[in-house]
Amino acid sequence: MHIHPDASAVARSLAPDEPVILNRPHAAARAARFFATKFPGKALYAVKANPSPDLIKILWANGITHFDVASIAEVRMVRATLPQATLCFMHPVKTASAIREAYFQHGVRTFSLDTQDEVEKIVAATTDSEGNPAKDLRLCVRLRVSSDYSELSLASKFGIDLADAGALLQSTRQVADWLGVCFHVGSQAMTPFAYVQAMERARAAIADAGVVIDMIDVGGGFPSCYPGMEPPPLEDYFAIIHRHFEALPIAYNAELWCEPGRALSAEYNSLIVKVEKRRGDELFINDGAYGALYDAAHVAWRFPVRHIARDETNDNAAIDVAEMQPFSFYGPTCDDADFMEGPFMLPAEIKAGDWIEVGMLGAYGAAMRTAFNGFGTGEVVNVADEPMASLYTGRPDPRVSDNVVSLR
């Protein structure tokens, strides 16, 4: 695939009328190497964040060998893409047929759960035709923990309450060859303290159960950089997690796992959109709530943006911060709900026919695109420049605007 220098070169070369996704393989590779070498345990990529086979191959080539799959479709896709990868079915509620296929056809041995019913379902689905139950199940009991320190909560849907966790750990230990405790602190955890609270809850559950624990999985939640959300260095998260893991009452050879999704994929993609119309401080663009900008619409996520004018001299890089103003976006569909409030800081003179690069869309961006109202198409190209912000190359320059756009 041809590699373009950056978004401006893509826009001026292709003059696209449809959104264009920009891939940065080097950014994904760098993130993978960071987790593979610096996290004090094993990192599983949470495939749902971005299920691109190309991205998954990049992560594999740079040290990520385990994958958190949440559906039988993800199991099939990752197994077809990476025959040697270790797949862990970490959705706590699965159909019996999905468990059976994952175990017998795709070699999956690790499953998460948060109820006794799910334990029994897993055991039944992995029992062979002669009535022999599986002897190699690696089961992870998911605890409910707080999402108070994260931008998006994951506290209400899954996880067993602490008061009931001990009994579930005891019953799961009876059928598991290998027993883990897992949890998820929520997406975009803005402080390492989120994991301290969760691991203290894991400590209490383990003490109540009085069983041998072979693995602690701290889940996802590792952040990336967005406007108004500049988290501490990831090394701070790793250090605190490791320190508290070492103090848990677990087996001497217990493993430490994590499940980064956003942190491994956010910097992989950005998006070029075209301004079709301007109405005051509202810009009508060709992607939105039903496309890669789902999060910008539905959870008011503020992505970094960069102006790409038709006249090269008027690009965002040439505009002083003082000349920026806040804009909101409307997407291309007929729905009023196709609206992104922002604010997105762009040059005051932006007009119809210009383009905008929307950055840090590798997580939950391309994965959320639909064909609603006939939209959702567009090219995918590779670019060589750096993402607009990164936790792997140092801090963005604070003198640059609230868009978290780094200096060139």
DAFENBEL-V830471 format. One record per residue. N is the residue number from 1. RES is the residue in three letters. SS is DSSP state (2 for helix, 1 for strand, 0 for the rest). NEAR is the number of other C-alpha atoms within 8 Angstrom. D_CENTER is the distance of its C-alpha to the mean C-alpha in whole Angstrom. Layout:
n & res & ss & near & d_center
N & RES & SS & NEAR & D_CENTER
N & RES & SS & NEAR & D_CENTER
This chain:
n & res & ss & near & d_center
1 & MET & 0 & 4 & 25
2 & HIS & 0 & 5 & 27
3 & ILE & 1 & 8 & 25
4 & HIS & 1 & 11 & 25
5 & PRO & 0 & 9 & 26
6 & ASP & 0 & 9 & 24
7 & ALA & 2 & 12 & 23
8 & SER & 2 & 7 & 26
9 & ALA & 2 & 9 & 28
10 & VAL & 2 & 11 & 26
11 & ALA & 2 & 12 & 27
12 & ARG & 2 & 8 & 31
13 & SER & 2 & 6 & 31
14 & LEU & 2 & 6 & 29
15 & ALA & 0 & 7 & 30
16 & PRO & 0 & 8 & 28
17 & ASP & 0 & 5 & 28
18 & GLU & 0 & 10 & 25
19 & PRO & 0 & 14 & 21
20 & VAL & 1 & 12 & 20
21 & ILE & 1 & 13 & 17
22 & LEU & 1 & 13 & 17
23 & ASN & 1 & 11 & 16
24 & ARG & 0 & 15 & 16
25 & PRO & 2 & 10 & 16
26 & HIS & 2 & 8 & 17
27 & ALA & 2 & 11 & 14
28 & ALA & 2 & 15 & 12
29 & ALA & 2 & 12 & 15
30 & ARG & 2 & 10 & 16
31 & ALA & 2 & 12 & 12
32 & ALA & 2 & 13 & 13
33 & ARG & 2 & 11 & 16
34 & PHE & 2 & 10 & 16
35 & PHE & 2 & 9 & 14
36 & ALA & 2 & 12 & 16
37 & THR & 2 & 7 & 19
38 & LYS & 2 & 8 & 18
39 & PHE & 0 & 10 & 17
40 & PRO & 0 & 8 & 20
41 & GLY & 0 & 8 & 19
42 & LYS & 1 & 11 & 17
43 & ALA & 1 & 13 & 13
44 & LEU & 1 & 13 & 11
45 & TYR & 1 & 12 & 8
46 & ALA & 1 & 12 & 6
47 & VAL & 2 & 12 & 8
48 & LYS & 2 & 11 & 7
49 & ALA & 2 & 12 & 4
50 & ASN & 0 & 14 & 7
51 & PRO & 0 & 10 & 10
52 & SER & 0 & 6 & 12
53 & PRO & 2 & 9 & 15
54 & ASP & 2 & 6 & 16
55 & LEU & 2 & 13 & 12
56 & ILE & 2 & 11 & 13
57 & LYS & 2 & 10 & 16
58 & ILE & 2 & 11 & 15
59 & LEU & 2 & 13 & 13
60 & TRP & 2 & 9 & 16
61 & ALA & 2 & 8 & 19
62 & ASN & 0 & 11 & 17
63 & GLY & 0 & 9 & 17
64 & ILE & 0 & 14 & 14
65 & THR & 0 & 9 & 17
66 & HIS & 1 & 12 & 15
67 & PHE & 1 & 13 & 12
68 & ASP & 1 & 13 & 11
69 & VAL & 1 & 15 & 12
70 & ALA & 0 & 11 & 13
71 & SER & 0 & 10 & 16
72 & ILE & 2 & 10 & 19
73 & ALA & 2 & 6 & 18
74 & GLU & 2 & 12 & 15
75 & VAL & 2 & 14 & 17
76 & ARG & 2 & 9 & 20
77 & MET & 2 & 9 & 17
78 & VAL & 2 & 13 & 16
79 & ARG & 2 & 12 & 20
80 & ALA & 2 & 7 & 21
81 & THR & 2 & 9 & 19
82 & LEU & 0 & 8 & 19
83 & PRO & 0 & 7 & 23
84 & GLN & 0 & 5 & 22
85 & ALA & 0 & 10 & 19
86 & THR & 1 & 8 & 19
87 & LEU & 1 & 15 & 17
88 & CYS & 1 & 12 & 16
89 & PHE & 1 & 13 & 16
90 & MET & 0 & 11 & 14
91 & HIS & 0 & 11 & 15
92 & PRO & 0 & 11 & 18
93 & VAL & 0 & 6 & 20
94 & LYS & 0 & 9 & 21
95 & THR & 0 & 6 & 24
96 & ALA & 2 & 9 & 26
97 & SER & 2 & 7 & 27
98 & ALA & 2 & 10 & 23
99 & ILE & 2 & 12 & 24
100 & ARG & 2 & 11 & 27
101 & GLU & 2 & 10 & 26
102 & ALA & 2 & 12 & 23
103 & TYR & 2 & 11 & 25
104 & PHE & 2 & 9 & 28
105 & GLN & 2 & 7 & 27
106 & HIS & 2 & 10 & 24
107 & GLY & 0 & 8 & 24
108 & VAL & 0 & 12 & 22
109 & ARG & 0 & 10 & 23
110 & THR & 1 & 12 & 20
111 & PHE & 1 & 14 & 20
112 & SER & 1 & 13 & 19
113 & LEU & 1 & 14 & 21
114 & ASP & 0 & 13 & 22
115 & THR & 0 & 8 & 25
116 & GLN & 2 & 9 & 29
117 & ASP & 2 & 6 & 29
118 & GLU & 2 & 12 & 25
119 & VAL & 2 & 10 & 27
120 & GLU & 2 & 8 & 30
121 & LYS & 2 & 9 & 28
122 & ILE & 2 & 10 & 27
123 & VAL & 2 & 11 & 30
124 & ALA & 2 & 8 & 32
125 & ALA & 2 & 10 & 29
126 & THR & 0 & 12 & 30
127 & THR & 0 & 11 & 33
128 & ASP & 0 & 8 & 35
129 & SER & 0 & 5 & 38
130 & GLU & 0 & 5 & 41
131 & GLY & 0 & 6 & 39
132 & ASN & 0 & 7 & 38
133 & PRO & 0 & 9 & 35
134 & ALA & 0 & 9 & 32
135 & LYS & 0 & 7 & 33
136 & ASP & 0 & 8 & 29
137 & LEU & 0 & 12 & 27
138 & ARG & 1 & 12 & 24
139 & LEU & 1 & 14 & 23
140 & CYS & 1 & 12 & 20
141 & VAL & 1 & 14 & 21
142 & ARG & 1 & 14 & 19
143 & LEU & 1 & 15 & 20
144 & ARG & 0 & 13 & 19
145 & VAL & 0 & 12 & 19
146 & SER & 0 & 11 & 19
147 & SER & 0 & 12 & 16
148 & ASP & 0 & 6 & 18
149 & TYR & 0 & 12 & 17
150 & SER & 1 & 15 & 13
151 & GLU & 1 & 9 & 13
152 & LEU & 1 & 8 & 12
153 & SER & 0 & 11 & 14
154 & LEU & 0 & 11 & 13
155 & ALA & 0 & 13 & 17
156 & SER & 0 & 7 & 19
157 & LYS & 0 & 5 & 18
158 & PHE & 0 & 11 & 17
159 & GLY & 0 & 12 & 19
160 & ILE & 1 & 11 & 23
161 & ASP & 0 & 8 & 25
162 & LEU & 2 & 11 & 26
163 & ALA & 2 & 6 & 30
164 & ASP & 2 & 8 & 29
165 & ALA & 2 & 12 & 27
166 & GLY & 2 & 14 & 30
167 & ALA & 2 & 8 & 32
168 & LEU & 2 & 12 & 29
169 & LEU & 2 & 12 & 28
170 & GLN & 2 & 11 & 32
171 & SER & 2 & 9 & 32
172 & THR & 2 & 13 & 29
173 & ARG & 2 & 11 & 30
174 & GLN & 0 & 6 & 33
175 & VAL & 0 & 9 & 31
176 & ALA & 0 & 12 & 29
177 & ASP & 0 & 10 & 30
178 & TRP & 1 & 11 & 27
179 & LEU & 1 & 15 & 25
180 & GLY & 1 & 13 & 22
181 & VAL & 1 & 13 & 21
182 & CYS & 1 & 13 & 17
183 & PHE & 0 & 13 & 15
184 & HIS & 0 & 12 & 12
185 & VAL & 0 & 20 & 13
186 & GLY & 0 & 16 & 11
187 & SER & 1 & 13 & 8
188 & GLN & 1 & 12 & 9
189 & ALA & 1 & 14 & 12
190 & MET & 0 & 13 & 15
191 & THR & 0 & 10 & 17
192 & PRO & 0 & 11 & 17
193 & PHE & 2 & 8 & 20
194 & ALA & 2 & 15 & 17
195 & TYR & 2 & 12 & 17
196 & VAL & 2 & 11 & 21
197 & GLN & 2 & 10 & 21
198 & ALA & 2 & 12 & 19
199 & MET & 2 & 11 & 21
200 & GLU & 2 & 8 & 24
201 & ARG & 2 & 10 & 24
202 & ALA & 2 & 10 & 23
203 & ARG & 2 & 10 & 26
204 & ALA & 2 & 9 & 28
205 & ALA & 2 & 12 & 27
206 & ILE & 2 & 14 & 28
207 & ALA & 2 & 10 & 31
208 & ASP & 2 & 7 & 32
209 & ALA & 2 & 11 & 32
210 & GLY & 0 & 8 & 34
211 & VAL & 0 & 9 & 32
212 & VAL & 0 & 7 & 31
213 & ILE & 0 & 13 & 27
214 & ASP & 0 & 12 & 26
215 & MET & 1 & 12 & 22
216 & ILE & 1 & 13 & 20
217 & ASP & 1 & 12 & 16
218 & VAL & 0 & 14 & 14
219 & GLY & 0 & 12 & 11
220 & GLY & 0 & 13 & 8
221 & GLY & 0 & 14 & 8
222 & PHE & 0 & 12 & 9
223 & PRO & 0 & 11 & 9
224 & SER & 0 & 12 & 9
225 & CYS & 0 & 12 & 13
226 & TYR & 1 & 13 & 14
227 & PRO & 0 & 11 & 17
228 & GLY & 0 & 5 & 18
229 & MET & 1 & 7 & 16
230 & GLU & 0 & 9 & 16
231 & PRO & 0 & 9 & 15
232 & PRO & 0 & 7 & 18
233 & PRO & 0 & 7 & 17
234 & LEU & 2 & 8 & 15
235 & GLU & 2 & 7 & 18
236 & ASP & 2 & 9 & 19
237 & TYR & 2 & 11 & 16
238 & PHE & 2 & 11 & 17
239 & ALA & 2 & 8 & 21
240 & ILE & 2 & 12 & 21
241 & ILE & 2 & 11 & 19
242 & HIS & 2 & 9 & 22
243 & ARG & 2 & 8 & 25
244 & HIS & 2 & 10 & 24
245 & PHE & 2 & 10 & 23
246 & GLU & 2 & 6 & 26
247 & ALA & 0 & 6 & 28
248 & LEU & 0 & 7 & 27
249 & PRO & 0 & 7 & 30
250 & ILE & 0 & 10 & 28
251 & ALA & 0 & 8 & 30
252 & TYR & 0 & 4 & 31
253 & ASN & 0 & 5 & 29
254 & ALA & 0 & 10 & 26
255 & GLU & 1 & 9 & 22
256 & LEU & 1 & 12 & 19
257 & TRP & 1 & 13 & 16
258 & CYS & 1 & 12 & 12
259 & GLU & 0 & 13 & 9
260 & PRO & 0 & 14 & 6
261 & GLY & 0 & 16 & 3
262 & ARG & 2 & 15 & 3
263 & ALA & 2 & 11 & 6
264 & LEU & 2 & 11 & 7
265 & SER & 2 & 15 & 6
266 & ALA & 2 & 12 & 7
267 & GLU & 2 & 18 & 10
268 & TYR & 2 & 16 & 11
269 & ASN & 1 & 15 & 12
270 & SER & 1 & 15 & 14
271 & LEU & 1 & 12 & 17
272 & ILE & 1 & 14 & 20
273 & VAL & 1 & 14 & 22
274 & LYS & 1 & 15 & 26
275 & VAL & 1 & 15 & 28
276 & GLU & 1 & 10 & 30
277 & LYS & 1 & 10 & 32
278 & ARG & 1 & 11 & 32
279 & ARG & 1 & 7 & 34
280 & GLY & 0 & 5 & 34
281 & ASP & 0 & 8 & 31
282 & GLU & 1 & 10 & 29
283 & LEU & 1 & 14 & 28
284 & PHE & 1 & 13 & 27
285 & ILE & 1 & 14 & 25
286 & ASN & 0 & 12 & 24
287 & ASP & 0 & 13 & 20
288 & GLY & 0 & 18 & 19
289 & ALA & 0 & 16 & 18
290 & TYR & 0 & 14 & 18
291 & GLY & 0 & 14 & 17
292 & ALA & 0 & 15 & 14
293 & LEU & 0 & 11 & 15
294 & TYR & 2 & 13 & 14
295 & ASP & 2 & 12 & 12
296 & ALA & 2 & 15 & 15
297 & ALA & 2 & 15 & 17
298 & HIS & 2 & 9 & 16
299 & VAL & 0 & 6 & 15
300 & ALA & 0 & 10 & 17
301 & TRP & 0 & 9 & 14
302 & ARG & 0 & 10 & 16
303 & PHE & 0 & 13 & 15
304 & PRO & 0 & 14 & 17
305 & VAL & 1 & 13 & 20
306 & ARG & 1 & 11 & 22
307 & HIS & 1 & 13 & 26
308 & ILE & 1 & 15 & 27
309 & ALA & 0 & 12 & 31
310 & ARG & 0 & 9 & 33
311 & ASP & 0 & 6 & 35
312 & GLU & 2 & 7 & 34
313 & THR & 2 & 6 & 35
314 & ASN & 2 & 11 & 34
315 & ASP & 0 & 11 & 30
316 & ASN & 2 & 11 & 28
317 & ALA & 2 & 7 & 29
318 & ALA & 2 & 7 & 32
319 & ILE & 0 & 10 & 32
320 & ASP & 0 & 7 & 33
321 & VAL & 2 & 7 & 30
322 & ALA & 2 & 4 & 33
323 & GLU & 2 & 8 & 33
324 & MET & 1 & 11 & 30
325 & GLN & 1 & 9 & 30
326 & PRO & 1 & 10 & 27
327 & PHE & 1 & 13 & 26
328 & SER & 1 & 13 & 25
329 & PHE & 1 & 13 & 24
330 & TYR & 1 & 12 & 25
331 & GLY & 0 & 13 & 23
332 & PRO & 0 & 11 & 25
333 & THR & 0 & 8 & 26
334 & CYS & 0 & 6 & 29
335 & ASP & 0 & 5 & 27
336 & ASP & 0 & 5 & 28
337 & ALA & 0 & 6 & 24
338 & ASP & 0 & 14 & 23
339 & PHE & 1 & 12 & 23
340 & MET & 1 & 14 & 21
341 & GLU & 1 & 10 & 22
342 & GLY & 1 & 12 & 21
343 & PRO & 1 & 8 & 23
344 & PHE & 1 & 13 & 22
345 & MET & 1 & 12 & 25
346 & LEU & 1 & 13 & 26
347 & PRO & 1 & 11 & 30
348 & ALA & 0 & 7 & 33
349 & GLU & 0 & 4 & 34
350 & ILE & 0 & 9 & 31
351 & LYS & 0 & 8 & 33
352 & ALA & 0 & 9 & 32
353 & GLY & 0 & 9 & 32
354 & ASP & 0 & 12 & 30
355 & TRP & 1 & 13 & 26
356 & ILE & 1 & 12 & 23
357 & GLU & 1 & 13 & 20
358 & VAL & 1 & 13 & 17
359 & GLY & 0 & 14 & 15
360 & MET & 0 & 17 & 11
361 & LEU & 0 & 16 & 10
362 & GLY & 0 & 15 & 8
363 & ALA & 0 & 15 & 5
364 & TYR & 0 & 13 & 6
365 & GLY & 0 & 14 & 10
366 & ALA & 2 & 12 & 12
367 & ALA & 2 & 11 & 10
368 & MET & 2 & 10 & 12
369 & ARG & 0 & 11 & 15
370 & THR & 0 & 8 & 18
371 & ALA & 0 & 10 & 22
372 & PHE & 2 & 8 & 23
373 & ASN & 2 & 6 & 27
374 & GLY & 2 & 5 & 27
375 & PHE & 0 & 9 & 24
376 & GLY & 0 & 11 & 21
377 & THR & 0 & 7 & 22
378 & GLY & 0 & 8 & 22
379 & GLU & 0 & 8 & 22
380 & VAL & 1 & 8 & 20
381 & VAL & 1 & 12 & 21
382 & ASN & 1 & 12 & 20
383 & VAL & 1 & 12 & 21
384 & ALA & 0 & 10 & 22
385 & ASP & 0 & 7 & 21
386 & GLU & 0 & 7 & 19
387 & PRO & 0 & 12 & 16
388 & MET & 0 & 10 & 17
389 & ALA & 0 & 14 & 16
390 & SER & 0 & 12 & 15
391 & LEU & 0 & 10 & 14
392 & TYR & 0 & 7 & 16
393 & THR & 0 & 5 & 19
394 & GLY & 0 & 6 & 20
395 & ARG & 0 & 7 & 20
396 & PRO & 0 & 11 & 21
397 & ASP & 0 & 8 & 24
398 & PRO & 0 & 6 & 25
399 & ARG & 0 & 4 & 28
400 & VAL & 0 & 12 & 26
401 & SER & 0 & 9 & 25
402 & ASP & 0 & 8 & 23
403 & ASN & 0 & 12 & 20
404 & VAL & 0 & 15 & 19
405 & VAL & 0 & 13 & 21
406 & SER & 0 & 9 & 22
407 & LEU & 0 & 7 & 25
408 & ARG & 0 & 2 & 26
